[in-house]
């Protein structure tokens, strides 16, 4: 018959046979604190955003999603295969950066936002993609801001609502709610193109990380 022996030392105990180890209370507290710090850093890591959180938006026979590669792509809902002929931006152009928000669709155009950071310097882009062509619906391509654009944008009757963190590194105010004219004008004559899409800007007490409905 196996004889179970026990040993007690300061701060921990060991039981031979069943072999249970109890670490000191202070060690467990330190371990939990370290894990919590790493988890927090992963959530607010400004230095290395990774994207890959975009939701999926269905429209007719396709599903639209922001890929982890920084491009808006679509999948055939019937065959569940990637449509290789449709991607924004195309492979021969720079990607948008990290896409967290879910694409929104209105009247044949896909809207959304993305951003990239170099240290604490961030550049955000609001995009509008024509479903038929896969090209930008806007003559200027994308609307850019020096900020993080994380949450899903809101699409109203005539306006896009975009939530930001601080713009240009200035923490006062902490963020903005911005209204953009989403008129498609890529194929319009120069005189009919929208020269300034921003309609209004509302300062906020803090950054906007969530989506807008």
Buried (B, 14 or more C-beta within 10 A) or exposed (E): EEEEEEEEEEEEEBBEEEEEEEEEEEEEEEEEEEEEEEEEEEEEEEEEBEBEBBEEBEBEEBBBBBBEEBBBBBBEBEEEEEBEEBBBBEEEEEBBBBBBBBBBBBEBBBBBBBBBBEEEEBBBBBBBBBBEEBBBBBBBBBBEBBBBBBBBBBBEEEBBBBBBBBBEEEEEBBBBBBBBBBBBBBEEEEEEBBEEBEEEEEEBEEBBBEBBE
